[in-house]
Amino acid sequence: MKTNLFIIGAGPAGIGAALAAAECGLSALTADERSCPGGRGWNKTHLRRMPGFMRLTAENALQRFQSQPDMFLPETSVWDIAPNQVRLSQKGKGYLCHANLCLIATGAMERSMPFPGWTIPGVVSAGGALELLDSDAELPSSLQPIIFGNGPLVPLLLSVLHQKKLSALWADTGDRLHYLKALPFLASIRHDWPTFRHNIRHILHCGLPIQIREIRSEGTDWLSHVVLTLKNGKMRTINTALLIQHHGLIPETRALRLAGSSMYWDAKSQAFLPNLSEYGETSVPGIFAAGDCTDVLGAEAAWIRGQIAGYSASLRLGALLKEKFLEKIFPLQKRLKELGSFQRFMRRLFVQEETLCHIPDETFLCRCGHISAGEIRRCINEGHTDLNDLKRFTGCGMGECQGRMCEEALASVAAEALHRPREHFGQLRIRQPLVPIPLQSWCEASEEPSSAEHVTDR
């Protein structure tokens, strides 16, 4: 299996890169674990609620991408990344792909924040709730979902719930002072005023949120009620069968770390980001990155950064002249700067309350291994203060999710226990396989595909 550009992730960034590379005459392969392209940024739920001009751009890009089926490897997991080669698993079979360049476009993930009762059925993430609400499942009209948290997906959740005729309560964990602090930056989002107005309208549908500082969900076989501690110290119990938590988005960087990319701490986004060149190349020669895995700026920005990375790969491989390259990326960089202003405003609008970072001892930190916060603190008291040592001695981060759900919570507990900033602890080391794969895939990873249905060798 050979290609000029191998792309990991078929979201807006991956699609943008593939189309830009194909426009310049390069062969491109895009692998994604989903059966359809678009990722979360361009799924059905998001597309239906986008402002008109953004929706048309997305639909046009998806149509162009799907018209070239030899570009897309659906239901494919990439589990090892190195310069010039990628190992992947598709339908239980393993393959090795040789590529001149590799682009990582794995998008963003939700920030995990464990709390008492967060593993009870009926407590879901914002992404999981949107998948549920977008399905054909019938939800009782008496259901009163509670949205717990503070982040950019809250307006979208409120929009979908309103359309389903469900009355929702937003238990806001943010500080209203930050809403006032964000007001001076309204002028900087004049280019994206329709998007902002679109979001505000959905928030106003459910009325003002209630401000809370603690939450506990309770139930036996299913969630029955939640207990909220308000900012004024009063307790409030609410019966509900659906609690949706959302605490913002952070870049999904595990593939980048596996490839060896260097990272740095960004205080504004409260996350580790990859070190990139001006046009998206990581610290590892031949490996590029684009989209929300480099910094969470939204679907449109991911689409633009993907195109810039695709043109940059074409320039690197001699398929595009420097003058033509600069001509193509100039309008893209201009629009990207405008979108950056909008996202900076959103970051000031959605800020987490630091008091929520305390996780009680009895609360499970690692869902895969049922490892509690108390076990982590005992390990710290025994002298294990390195993040990877905590993983090694407790098993936290060794489960099926490979630390995806618990890494940030593990670092948060360590930072609180040792009175050190989050960035002091760095990140977990990532080793292949990046995702759980059948042993057969591992053994077959050096074989060529036996059927042309997997890939067209161009």
Summary of the structure (lengths in Angstrom):
residues: 458
radius of gyration: 22.3
end to end distance: 9.2
largest distance: 65.6
contacts: 1580
relative contact order: 0.16
helix: 40%
strand: 22%
